[in-house]
Amino acid sequence: MSSSSRQRIFGRKARISLLGFGAAVLAVYLALVWAGGGWSPRHDKGFAWESGSVLLFAHRGVPGRAPENSEAAFDDACRLGFPGIELDIRKTKDHQLALFHDRTARTMLGLNTNFSDLSLAEIKEHGLLLGGKETTNRVPTLREVFAKYGHTFLFYLDMKEKGFRDADQLVRLIQEYGLEERTVVASVDPLFMAYVEHYYPRINTVLERFDAAQVWLYRLFPRRWKPDFLAGLARKTSPGHVEWLKNNQLLSQRIVYDVTKANYQEVRQLGITKAVVDYAPDVYGAALSPPVSQPTPEAARALP
């Protein structure tokens, strides 16, 4: 047999194998779609907020007089009437869920190391920085925040960790404080979201970085594993994307972040009712209301 004949036979077998593999993958995916309830949209039913009213999450609290993601910043959010706060969650070296945005500890703690390389005790030794100067504020744990503000705020939990065990740990803490209807768990990882939806359907999930370019991803997910909310940048919330959200009855489940004084009115004109905002008193004052409930005595004493 000539070399050209062998090459043709080999090429034909390779194509048949590839087609067979593709068919097997497609069959598994279709089985998952069937088990997951098809491709229809999924509409949230378990979050403690009226879908048509404006909900503003204070971005990392209200930093300015206090460092971001600090209890003092959350106290200011409470005093100003924010119903919700957005906060960032990372794990310490000893597996504690703590509030911290950056991967490294350089900017907020002045330490030239990754946050995950520090134990909670080591982190608590250092005050958070504000304008490069150390303050008396310490990095809070998520448990401390839930204990102090659990029934004061609604929570947008920006989960920086992506492991399934991390999801288990976070959900257990939410369940311990009975905050399933007062929290939304946000991640950029679709598999993380699908895992939470599958094993903890009462937990409200948010898929971040979702805009018109990711519509195909939402359609691809079976209904059972679709996220409850879809979050994305304000500058990528186009009229065309809003139209798609309306057509699929998902506009009330759209959360927009990176919202500032400059673009807030534009976001509202598009019909967006949920946003993560940086506080500007002359812009958001009319949209804010008294806190969901009164702060704890400790929080009340801390208010300026």
Buried (B, 14 or more C-beta within 10 A) or exposed (E): EEEEEEEEEEEEEEEEEEEEEEEEEEEEEEEBBEEBEEEEBBEBEEBEBEBEEBBBBBBBBBBEEBBBBBBBBBBBBBBBBBBBBBBBBBBBBEEBBBBBBBEBBBEBBBBEEBBBEBEBEBBBEBBBBBEEEEBEBBBBBBBBBBEBBBBBBBBBBBBBBEEEEBBBBBBEBBEEBEBBBBBBBBBBBBEBBBBBBEEBEEBBBBBBBBBBEBBEEBEEBBBBBBBBBBBBBBEBBEEEBBEBBEEBEBBBBBBBBBBBBEBBEEBBEBBBBBBBBBBEEEBBEEBBEEBBEEBBEEBEEBEE
